[in-house]
Amino acid sequence: MMPSVYLVSFFALALTVLLVSSKSPTDPGVGFSLSIDYGTASIYFNNGTVVDVAKVEGSGHYKTMMRSFGAQEAIDSGAESANSRATSETASFRPMLLRLQDAVSLPQWLKHAWNRWTTRARTGSALNLSAVEAMLRTLNIATESYLEGLSTADPVLAVPFPVSASGHQLLQSAARAADLGSAFLLHIAGQAAAEANGISKCEQDYNDAEVESDHAGGCAPQLVLTVDYSRSALTALLFSTNVGVFKLLRTRHDLELGTDGLRRCQKDSQNAETCTRRLVDGLREAMKMPLKDGGRGAPKHISELALLGDRALDKGLREILQQLLWEQSVSASLIGQASNGNMMIDPVFAAARGSAAASWELTQGNWDAAGSAKNDL
């Protein structure tokens, strides 16, 4: 994980600590989730009730931005991305050219060309910001309309993967423009979905000695796989958890392995099985065992699974997961979850639900339970 990412997370957390005290413990929690094609909003009430408020389809600008943003952010965070490395290279190349312009006297014709290019770049950045702002504003209006003026906790925003400093800045600027303020925290969508499904939730108290054991407070170390499957992408994340704390180990984000990409592949290819094999290989890469740096006592098998995304219940995906989990000799119950996604929280709203619960936990001063909103981003 990049040091700058941790630094951004620290300041986001510090800001929230300063502002959260003004919120009442009875205020409902609010969670927003930004997927590549749409956004969702959920509310977590003081009595434990959760309401899914809205699913909003993104505009053309929003979808374009999230696709390019997704590839960039996945690469920046050290994740594996199969298809948009040029986006990252262009993004890192632009600051170098800015420094070059300052250091070298450019010919007039080149200055004109440079100004045209940077103007287009600034226009693109403004469109990206306005696209996210419009989505957040729409989700916020839907939430406020449902609550009819009731005060809420500061929202927690879920994104598909860890974000870089530049990504965090864009989201924070969009949140301020959408009148959400700056006291929001980021949540990894897969982790939020896992928590919404009760994964790695500590039901007992534990002490320092128990933390070193394999069964600290009922929260034994385990590996959690989350699979975000949508029209536009596959995002598979592998986490380790211990005493309720998540640590991201592996990311597989691929814009060509969503259902739309596979459909295009099958249309253009003479062998449809080749396209399906790419999805199998992508998931197998995210799930491969053993872990290189697992260490003594580290879990050797995936023990929990959470699905999210608007195509998470796709029959083909569930059959592939079932087969891959069987190859790893995991428990029969986990294989059953893969084959029967109905056992889980609605995959479309799972990330928003987990974020809403984290938002509410922050008003209670329960930083451990809301740890997803301050770790790994």
Disulfide bonds with the S-S distance in Angstrom:
Cys202-Cys219 2.14
Cys265-Cys275 2.03
